[in-house]
Amino acid sequence: MFKKIAAIPLAASLKLVGFFRDLGKDERGLSGVVVAILLILIAVLAIVLIWGFLSGWLQELWERIIGETGSL
């Protein structure tokens, strides 16, 4: 009985190692290249959206700065 109880951690460890070994061989998911391209695309879209929201405010601020330099 005690031998079976003592073998449980070893069996769990071997099962976990086998799971991670098989996970590395699994080819059903996305490749690294596809993930990198998607991340770059998301970053570019985020920058374009942020620039679109801030461009009007920045233009107004710049006009205010340029207008104030003439009065100095």
MMTF fields as JSON, N, C-alpha, C and O atoms, coordinates in Angstrom:
{
  "mmtfVersion": "1.0.0",
  "mmtfProducer": "UNKNOWN",
  "numBonds": 287,
  "numAtoms": 288,
  "numGroups": 72,
  "numChains": 1,
  "numModels": 1,
  "chainsPerModel": [1],
  "groupsPerChain": [72],
  "chainIdList": ["A"],
  "bondAtomList": [4, 2, 8, 6, 12, 10, 16, 14, 20, 18, 24, 22, 28, 26, 32, 30, 36, 34, 40, 38, 44, 42, 48, 46, 52, 50, 56, 54, 60, 58, 64, 62, 68, 66, 72, 70, 76, 74, 80, 78, 84, 82, 88, 86, 92, 90, 96, 94, 100, 98, 104, 102, 108, 106, 112, 110, 116, 114, 120, 118, 124, 122, 128, 126, 132, 130, 136, 134, 140, 138, 144, 142, 148, 146, 152, 150, 156, 154, 160, 158, 164, 162, 168, 166, 172, 170, 176, 174, 180, 178, 184, 182, 188, 186, 192, 190, 196, 194, 200, 198, 204, 202, 208, 206, 212, 210, 216, 214, 220, 218, 224, 222, 228, 226, 232, 230, 236, 234, 240, 238, 244, 242, 248, 246, 252, 250, 256, 254, 260, 258, 264, 262, 268, 266, 272, 270, 276, 274, 280, 278, 284, 282],
  "bondOrderList": [1, 1, 1, 1, 1, 1, 1, 1, 1, 1, 1, 1, 1, 1, 1, 1, 1, 1, 1, 1, 1, 1, 1, 1, 1, 1, 1, 1, 1, 1, 1, 1, 1, 1, 1, 1, 1, 1, 1, 1, 1, 1, 1, 1, 1, 1, 1, 1, 1, 1, 1, 1, 1, 1, 1, 1, 1, 1, 1, 1, 1, 1, 1, 1, 1, 1, 1, 1, 1, 1, 1],
  "groupList": [{"groupName": "MET", "atomNameList": ["N", "CA", "C", "O"], "elementList": ["N", "C", "C", "O"], "formalChargeList": [0, 0, 0, 0], "bondAtomList": [1, 0, 2, 1, 3, 2], "bondOrderList": [1, 1, 2], "singleLetterCode": "M", "chemCompType": "L-PEPTIDE LINKING"}, {"groupName": "PHE", "atomNameList": ["N", "CA", "C", "O"], "elementList": ["N", "C", "C", "O"], "formalChargeList": [0, 0, 0, 0], "bondAtomList": [1, 0, 2, 1, 3, 2], "bondOrderList": [1, 1, 2], "singleLetterCode": "F", "chemCompType": "L-PEPTIDE LINKING"}, {"groupName": "LYS", "atomNameList": ["N", "CA", "C", "O"], "elementList": ["N", "C", "C", "O"], "formalChargeList": [0, 0, 0, 0], "bondAtomList": [1, 0, 2, 1, 3, 2], "bondOrderList": [1, 1, 2], "singleLetterCode": "K", "chemCompType": "L-PEPTIDE LINKING"}, {"groupName": "ILE", "atomNameList": ["N", "CA", "C", "O"], "elementList": ["N", "C", "C", "O"], "formalChargeList": [0, 0, 0, 0], "bondAtomList": [1, 0, 2, 1, 3, 2], "bondOrderList": [1, 1, 2], "singleLetterCode": "I", "chemCompType": "L-PEPTIDE LINKING"}, {"groupName": "ALA", "atomNameList": ["N", "CA", "C", "O"], "elementList": ["N", "C", "C", "O"], "formalChargeList": [0, 0, 0, 0], "bondAtomList": [1, 0, 2, 1, 3, 2], "bondOrderList": [1, 1, 2], "singleLetterCode": "A", "chemCompType": "L-PEPTIDE LINKING"}, {"groupName": "PRO", "atomNameList": ["N", "CA", "C", "O"], "elementList": ["N", "C", "C", "O"], "formalChargeList": [0, 0, 0, 0], "bondAtomList": [1, 0, 2, 1, 3, 2], "bondOrderList": [1, 1, 2], "singleLetterCode": "P", "chemCompType": "L-PEPTIDE LINKING"}, {"groupName": "LEU", "atomNameList": ["N", "CA", "C", "O"], "elementList": ["N", "C", "C", "O"], "formalChargeList": [0, 0, 0, 0], "bondAtomList": [1, 0, 2, 1, 3, 2], "bondOrderList": [1, 1, 2], "singleLetterCode": "L", "chemCompType": "L-PEPTIDE LINKING"}, {"groupName": "SER", "atomNameList": ["N", "CA", "C", "O"], "elementList": ["N", "C", "C", "O"], "formalChargeList": [0, 0, 0, 0], "bondAtomList": [1, 0, 2, 1, 3, 2], "bondOrderList": [1, 1, 2], "singleLetterCode": "S", "chemCompType": "L-PEPTIDE LINKING"}, {"groupName": "VAL", "atomNameList": ["N", "CA", "C", "O"], "elementList": ["N", "C", "C", "O"], "formalChargeList": [0, 0, 0, 0], "bondAtomList": [1, 0, 2, 1, 3, 2], "bondOrderList": [1, 1, 2], "singleLetterCode": "V", "chemCompType": "L-PEPTIDE LINKING"}, {"groupName": "GLY", "atomNameList": ["N", "CA", "C", "O"], "elementList": ["N", "C", "C", "O"], "formalChargeList": [0, 0, 0, 0], "bondAtomList": [1, 0, 2, 1, 3, 2], "bondOrderList": [1, 1, 2], "singleLetterCode": "G", "chemCompType": "PEPTIDE LINKING"}, {"groupName": "ARG", "atomNameList": ["N", "CA", "C", "O"], "elementList": ["N", "C", "C", "O"], "formalChargeList": [0, 0, 0, 0], "bondAtomList": [1, 0, 2, 1, 3, 2], "bondOrderList": [1, 1, 2], "singleLetterCode": "R", "chemCompType": "L-PEPTIDE LINKING"}, {"groupName": "ASP", "atomNameList": ["N", "CA", "C", "O"], "elementList": ["N", "C", "C", "O"], "formalChargeList": [0, 0, 0, 0], "bondAtomList": [1, 0, 2, 1, 3, 2], "bondOrderList": [1, 1, 2], "singleLetterCode": "D", "chemCompType": "L-PEPTIDE LINKING"}, {"groupName": "GLU", "atomNameList": ["N", "CA", "C", "O"], "elementList": ["N", "C", "C", "O"], "formalChargeList": [0, 0, 0, 0], "bondAtomList": [1, 0, 2, 1, 3, 2], "bondOrderList": [1, 1, 2], "singleLetterCode": "E", "chemCompType": "L-PEPTIDE LINKING"}, {"groupName": "TRP", "atomNameList": ["N", "CA", "C", "O"], "elementList": ["N", "C", "C", "O"], "formalChargeList": [0, 0, 0, 0], "bondAtomList": [1, 0, 2, 1, 3, 2], "bondOrderList": [1, 1, 2], "singleLetterCode": "W", "chemCompType": "L-PEPTIDE LINKING"}, {"groupName": "GLN", "atomNameList": ["N", "CA", "C", "O"], "elementList": ["N", "C", "C", "O"], "formalChargeList": [0, 0, 0, 0], "bondAtomList": [1, 0, 2, 1, 3, 2], "bondOrderList": [1, 1, 2], "singleLetterCode": "Q", "chemCompType": "L-PEPTIDE LINKING"}, {"groupName": "THR", "atomNameList": ["N", "CA", "C", "O"], "elementList": ["N", "C", "C", "O"], "formalChargeList": [0, 0, 0, 0], "bondAtomList": [1, 0, 2, 1, 3, 2], "bondOrderList": [1, 1, 2], "singleLetterCode": "T", "chemCompType": "L-PEPTIDE LINKING"}],
  "groupTypeList": [0, 1, 2, 2, 3, 4, 4, 3, 5, 6, 4, 4, 7, 6, 2, 6, 8, 9, 1, 1, 10, 11, 6, 9, 2, 11, 12, 10, 9, 6, 7, 9, 8, 8, 8, 4, 3, 6, 6, 3, 6, 3, 4, 8, 6, 4, 3, 8, 6, 3, 13, 9, 1, 6, 7, 9, 13, 6, 14, 12, 6, 13, 12, 10, 3, 3, 9, 12, 15, 9, 7, 6],
  "groupIdList": [1, 2, 3, 4, 5, 6, 7, 8, 9, 10, 11, 12, 13, 14, 15, 16, 17, 18, 19, 20, 21, 22, 23, 24, 25, 26, 27, 28, 29, 30, 31, 32, 33, 34, 35, 36, 37, 38, 39, 40, 41, 42, 43, 44, 45, 46, 47, 48, 49, 50, 51, 52, 53, 54, 55, 56, 57, 58, 59, 60, 61, 62, 63, 64, 65, 66, 67, 68, 69, 70, 71, 72],
  "secStructList": [7, 2, 2, 2, 2, 2, 2, 2, 2, 2, 2, 2, 2, 2, 2, 2, 2, 2, 2, 2, 2, 2, 2, 2, 2, 7, 7, 1, 1, 7, 7, 2, 2, 2, 2, 2, 2, 2, 2, 2, 2, 2, 2, 2, 2, 2, 2, 2, 2, 2, 2, 2, 2, 2, 2, 2, 2, 2, 2, 2, 2, 2, 2, 2, 2, 2, 2, 2, 2, 6, 6, 7],
  "xCoordList": [0.822, 0.0, 0.868, 0.622, 1.89, 2.763, 3.606, 3.968, 3.917, 4.688, 3.866, 4.4, 2.568, 1.707, 1.557, 1.55, 1.44, 1.324, 2.621, 2.587, 3.757, 5.044, 5.273, 6.032, 4.644, 4.826, 3.959, 4.174, 2.997, 2.086, 2.829, 2.592, 3.714, 4.421, 5.288, 5.392, 5.907, 6.723, 5.858, 6.229, 4.719, 3.818, 3.284, 3.17, 2.961, 2.462, 3.555, 3.286, 4.774, 5.892, 6.135, 6.333, 6.122, 6.329, 5.194, 5.422, 3.984, 2.838, 2.959, 2.655, 3.405, 3.571, 4.682, 4.52, 5.792, 6.887, 6.435, 6.762, 5.699, 5.176, 4.205, 4.182, 3.397, 2.451, 3.177, 2.812, 4.202, 4.939, 5.764, 5.953, 6.253, 6.991, 6.039, 6.395, 4.857, 3.88, 3.341, 2.979, 3.286, 2.812, 3.76, 3.318, 5.041, 6.017, 5.929, 6.296, 5.461, 5.34, 3.987, 3.788, 3.064, 1.727, 1.787, 2.271, 1.309, 1.375, 0.008, -0.154, -0.952, -2.296, -2.444, -3.34, -1.603, -1.731, -1.093, -0.645, -1.061, -0.468, 1.048, 1.607, 1.701, 3.159, 3.655, 2.89, 4.913, 5.502, 5.498, 5.34, 5.671, 5.681, 4.3, 4.194, 3.262, 1.899, 1.595, 0.997, 2.001, 1.761, 2.519, 1.969, 3.766, 4.552, 3.899, 3.824, 3.43, 2.773, 1.495, 1.222, 0.718, -0.509, -0.22, -0.94, 0.813, 1.172, 1.64, 1.303, 2.413, 2.847, 1.646, 1.563, 0.725, -0.479, -1.315, -1.809, -1.475, -2.242, -1.551, -2.218, -0.223, 0.513, 0.365, 0.156, 0.47, 0.327, -1.083, -1.252, -2.084, -3.46, -3.69, -4.403, -3.096, -3.241, -2.588, -3.144, -1.421, -0.741, -1.569, -1.698, -2.128, -2.949, -4.194, -4.575, -4.821, -6.005, -5.659, -6.369, -4.575, -4.168, -3.804, -4.176, -3.087, -2.72, -3.964, -4.037, -4.929, -6.168, -6.915, -7.479, -6.929, -7.616, -6.841, -7.451, -5.534, -4.73, -4.343, -3.953, -4.437, -3.941, -4.689, -4.069, -5.995, -6.76, -6.363, -6.194, -6.217, -5.821, -4.413, -4.161, -3.494, -2.125, -2.061, -1.283, -2.859, -2.885, -3.396, -2.851, -4.432, -4.965, -3.937, -3.772, -3.26, -2.224, -1.074, -0.558, -0.666, 0.412, 0.024, 0.84, -1.21, -1.682, -1.696, -1.373, -2.057, -2.058, -0.638, -0.412, 0.325, 1.72, 2.254, 2.909, 1.98, 2.449, 1.791, 2.457, 0.532, -0.165, 0.395, 0.449, 0.813, 1.35, 2.747, 3.121, 3.532, 4.893, 4.876, 5.826, 3.845, 3.759, 3.512, 3.874, 2.914, 2.592, 3.725, 3.649, 4.771, 5.883, 6.699, 7.685],
  "yCoordList": [-1.195, 0.0, 1.262, 2.204, 1.255, 2.427, 2.605, 3.728, 1.505, 1.61, 2.315, 3.105, 2.023, 2.685, 4.17, 5.005, 4.5, 5.9, 6.644, 7.801, 5.991, 6.619, 6.802, 7.689, 5.999, 6.086, 7.168, 7.514, 7.702, 8.711, 9.985, 10.461, 10.565, 11.77, 11.518, 12.381, 10.348, 10.025, 9.927, 10.436, 9.28, 9.146, 10.512, 10.79, 11.354, 12.696, 13.508, 14.235, 13.385, 14.108, 13.649, 14.479, 12.356, 11.833, 12.239, 12.532, 12.254, 12.665, 14.141, 14.515, 14.979, 16.404, 16.646, 17.474, 15.947, 16.075, 15.633, 16.282, 14.555, 14.083, 15.064, 15.235, 15.713, 16.699, 17.868, 18.287, 18.394, 19.521, 19.118, 19.927, 17.897, 17.419, 17.328, 17.737, 16.803, 16.703, 18.071, 18.274, 19.0, 20.343, 21.036, 21.785, 20.795, 21.377, 20.789, 21.456, 19.577, 18.925, 19.173, 18.815, 19.782, 20.027, 21.098, 22.2, 20.799, 21.717, 22.268, 22.793, 22.164, 22.647, 24.143, 24.756, 24.747, 26.163, 27.062, 26.606, 28.346, 29.333, 29.27, 28.991, 29.527, 29.539, 30.861, 31.818, 30.912, 32.115, 33.277, 34.427, 32.992, 34.045, 34.699, 35.923, 33.895, 34.429, 35.279, 36.349, 34.809, 35.57, 36.889, 37.916, 36.892, 38.126, 39.121, 40.311, 38.644, 39.537, 40.121, 41.309, 39.301, 39.802, 40.832, 41.825, 40.617, 41.583, 42.905, 43.972, 42.843, 44.068, 44.806, 46.029, 44.091, 44.705, 45.375, 46.485, 44.72, 45.299, 46.545, 47.53, 46.519, 47.688, 48.862, 49.993, 48.61, 49.684, 50.264, 51.483, 49.415, 49.904, 50.728, 51.731, 50.316, 51.073, 52.445, 53.441, 52.506, 53.792, 54.697, 55.891, 54.149, 54.949, 55.48, 56.634, 54.652, 55.105, 56.198, 57.199, 56.01, 57.016, 58.319, 59.395, 58.239, 59.442, 60.139, 61.368, 59.362, 59.949, 60.708, 61.768, 60.186, 60.861, 62.093, 63.091, 62.035, 63.118, 64.188, 65.286, 63.905, 64.853, 66.182, 67.238, 66.148, 67.389, 68.215, 69.43, 67.577, 68.263, 68.832, 69.961, 68.052, 68.525, 69.687, 70.618, 69.659, 70.75, 72.033, 73.113, 71.913, 73.076, 73.641, 74.857, 72.772, 73.194, 73.874, 74.885, 73.345, 73.933, 75.31, 76.232, 75.458, 76.762, 77.779, 78.948, 77.353, 78.238, 78.673, 79.83, 77.745, 78.079, 79.056, 80.039, 78.793, 79.662, 81.047, 82.059, 81.108, 82.378, 83.19, 84.417, 82.531, 83.233, 83.796, 84.787, 83.186, 83.677, 85.022, 85.791, 85.331, 86.63, 87.769, 88.908, 87.504, 88.562, 88.843, 89.806, 88.026, 88.26, 89.36, 89.705],
  "zCoordList": [0.0, 0.0, 0.0, -0.753, 0.864, 0.945, -0.315, -0.667, -0.991, -2.226, -3.307, -4.086, -3.347, -4.316, -3.991, -4.896, -2.722, -2.317, -2.622, -3.039, -2.419, -2.682, -4.181, -4.572, -5.023, -6.469, -7.105, -8.267, -6.383, -6.943, -7.365, -8.476, -6.541, -7.007, -8.238, -9.109, -8.314, -9.478, -10.732, -11.789, -10.611, -11.759, -12.196, -13.39, -11.224, -11.558, -12.244, -13.201, -11.76, -12.361, -13.798, -14.684, -14.033, -15.379, -16.313, -17.487, -15.793, -16.605, -16.991, -18.123, -16.047, -16.316, -17.335, -18.232, -17.214, -18.171, -19.558, -20.552, -19.633, -20.914, -21.538, -22.757, -20.698, -21.207, -21.867, -22.966, -21.201, -21.761, -22.979, -23.888, -23.013, -24.179, -25.383, -26.488, -25.171, -26.262, -26.671, -27.83, -25.737, -26.042, -27.014, -27.886, -26.871, -27.793, -29.187, -30.155, -29.315, -30.61, -31.276, -32.437, -30.544, -31.07, -32.149, -31.892, -33.342, -34.464, -34.844, -35.945, -33.982, -34.296, -34.07, -34.65, -33.253, -32.925, -33.966, -35.018, -33.654, -34.547, -34.461, -33.401, -35.571, -35.56, -34.996, -34.879, -34.654, -34.091, -35.059, -34.649, -36.334, -37.347, -37.441, -37.524, -37.43, -37.514, -36.291, -36.406, -35.13, -33.902, -33.94, -33.543, -34.407, -34.492, -35.445, -35.142, -36.587, -37.554, -36.962, -37.128, -36.279, -35.663, -34.579, -34.468, -33.782, -32.744, -33.346, -32.834, -34.429, -35.097, -35.667, -35.554, -36.271, -36.833, -35.749, -35.946, -34.622, -33.517, -32.986, -32.671, -32.88, -32.397, -33.353, -32.913, -34.656, -35.641, -35.594, -35.644, -35.5, -35.42, -34.159, -34.196, -33.048, -31.804, -31.935, -31.471, -32.557, -32.749, -33.654, -33.38, -34.721, -35.641, -34.926, -35.121, -34.109, -33.377, -32.375, -32.274, -31.638, -30.65, -31.353, -30.884, -32.466, -33.212, -33.757, -33.77, -34.201, -34.696, -33.618, -33.888, -32.401, -31.311, -30.833, -30.45, -30.85, -30.299, -31.314, -30.917, -32.601, -33.598, -33.554, -33.673, -33.387, -33.305, -32.095, -32.196, -30.977, -29.755, -29.869, -29.447, -30.439, -30.612, -31.593, -31.382, -32.663, -33.63, -32.98, -33.213, -32.172, -31.461, -30.49, -30.391, -29.785, -28.848, -29.583, -29.107, -30.725, -31.506, -32.032, -32.012, -32.499, -32.975, -31.833, -32.042, -30.659, -29.51, -29.16, -28.806, -29.257, -28.968, -30.019, -29.673, -31.285, -32.364, -32.232, -32.453, -31.885, -31.731, -30.575, -30.654, -29.506, -28.353, -28.6, -27.974, -29.502, -29.741, -30.433, -30.286, -31.173, -31.841, -30.869, -31.166, -29.73, -28.766, -27.787, -27.025, -27.79, -26.867, -27.317, -26.665]
}
